């Protein structure tokens, strides 16, 4: 990329400094509270209200609907499913892109520049960021929106940070549902930025079409143990920060990654994973990323491979949802809760193995579940 082209690219999306939440409506801002005052109580909305607002592209309604989806309150679960059911026919039309990488690789900076580039091309871009949660308090900083201040000011972009909340795989508990809401709201590109924690990122792979891995130049072999499992899942690998003194290291890292790819199976059939260089600071390589993603869809969609991947992902989601439901029912079972302290004590005293304790608790849960007897259908008896 020539210097003139790079300089022309950098000013994209350079809005004047301001409030990172300035693309939120007044209603949405009021819901967060101001000056230490308690948040204002917003009037209740029906599922139809949410659906109408989302289809109309109202960002405040979309933000509130995501809050309902993410809520673990029992009173919100029914409404959340009603919203999703009514919006389901309007989903599935966006390009779903997952972006991951080790901490410090510059994911937020890259996504901001990349998102601004897409907005300039005329796309509606939703960015779902996942912030790590404290293992002790469960709290999250949710600072990604402030780290993408320029993109957050764009009227054709929407940024939603969510806490990981202890969810494995570098994503939030309701990321899949949030993606569907954004698609129904008219966003044609949905980007999910993972926490960036290592090989557990397979959960993100199971909900996006295109999986982009950002790497650091000069990381060395000490990170290979973390990165190997993700490399096998990537549809494109980018060496970020390929500028200034890091340029030579980035070139070397690209050669190493290209060599490593020769020993792995491609994540997507009929697709060759490319290793590229980019700089979120200068903008170099950013247009090439989108060109590559567009080519990915051009090659795979006519063959039905994107649709096939999404069908597999839906079945994986169904299986995971069943497991979550069974675990929740097990944890809330009164008989299990009554027997749990004694079983735990027996394990701690060495009187019962963990496997034996598990069987005991599962038996308690099964014993408390009503057993239904299915009667045989009537038939004509013939001697």
Secondary structure, 3 states (H helix, E strand, C coil): CCHHHHHHHHCCCCCCCCCCCCCCCHHHHHCCCCCCCCCCCCCCCCHHHHHHHHHCCCHHHHHHHHHHHHCCCHHHHHHHHHHHHHHHHHCCCCEEEEEEECCCCCHHHHHHHHHHHHHHCCCCEEEEEEECCCCCCCCCCCCHHHHCHHHHCCCCEEEEEEECCCCCCCCCCCHHHHHHHHHHCCCCEEEEECCCCCHHHHHHHCCCCEEEEEEECCCCHHHHHHHHHHHCCCCEEEEECCCHHHHHHHHHHHHHHHHHHCCCCCCCCCCCCEEEECCCCCCCCHHHHHHHHHHHHHHHHHHCHHHHHHHHHHHHHHHHHHHHHHHHHHHCCHHHHHHHHHHHHHHHCCCCCHHHHHHHHHHHHHHCCCCCCCCCCCCCCCC
